Amino acid sequence: MKLSDFKALTFDVYGTLIDWESGMVEGLKPLTGRVSHELSRDDILEAHARHESFQQD
């Protein structure tokens, strides 16, 4: 197998090389700071995971 056998190479770097979780948690701070109880990073990411599939349908 030679590299020249391929027309394109793709890499899945989102979530591997790009830390989207920290950016999302940081971006949500103005909203999460308004709730009456403290939300941990895990709380925020778990809520995102629960609702993400509904948004993608």
C-alpha positions as CSV (number, residue, x, y, z in Angstrom):
1,M,0.0,0.0,0.0
2,K,1.4,3.4,-1.0
3,L,0.3,6.8,0.0
4,S,-0.1,7.6,-3.7
5,D,-2.8,4.9,-3.9
6,F,-5.2,7.3,-2.1
7,K,-6.9,10.4,-3.4
8,A,-7.8,11.8,0.0
9,L,-6.9,11.3,3.6
10,T,-9.2,12.4,6.5
11,F,-8.6,12.7,10.2
12,D,-11.0,12.9,13.0
13,V,-9.4,15.5,15.2
14,Y,-12.5,17.0,16.8
15,G,-12.5,15.8,20.4
16,T,-9.1,14.2,19.9
17,L,-6.9,17.2,19.2
18,I,-9.5,19.9,19.8
19,D,-10.7,20.2,23.4
20,W,-14.3,21.2,22.7
21,E,-15.5,20.3,26.1
22,S,-13.5,23.0,27.9
23,G,-14.7,25.6,25.4
24,M,-18.3,24.6,25.8
25,V,-18.1,24.6,29.6
26,E,-16.4,28.0,29.6
27,G,-18.9,29.4,27.1
28,L,-21.8,28.3,29.3
29,K,-20.5,29.9,32.5
30,P,-22.7,33.0,32.1
31,L,-25.8,30.7,32.1
32,T,-24.6,28.0,34.5
33,G,-23.7,30.8,37.0
34,R,-27.3,31.8,37.2
35,V,-28.7,28.6,38.6
36,S,-29.3,28.2,42.3
37,H,-27.1,25.2,42.7
38,E,-23.5,24.6,41.6
39,L,-23.0,22.6,38.3
40,S,-19.8,20.7,38.0
41,R,-18.0,20.2,34.7
42,D,-19.3,16.6,34.6
43,D,-22.9,17.8,35.3
44,I,-22.7,20.1,32.3
45,L,-21.2,17.5,30.0
46,E,-23.6,14.8,31.0
47,A,-26.6,17.2,30.4
48,H,-25.1,18.0,27.0
49,A,-24.8,14.3,26.2
50,R,-28.4,13.6,27.1
51,H,-29.7,16.4,24.9
52,E,-27.2,16.3,22.0
53,S,-28.9,13.5,20.1
54,F,-32.3,15.3,20.1
55,Q,-30.6,18.4,18.5
56,Q,-28.9,16.3,15.8
57,D,-32.1,14.5,14.6
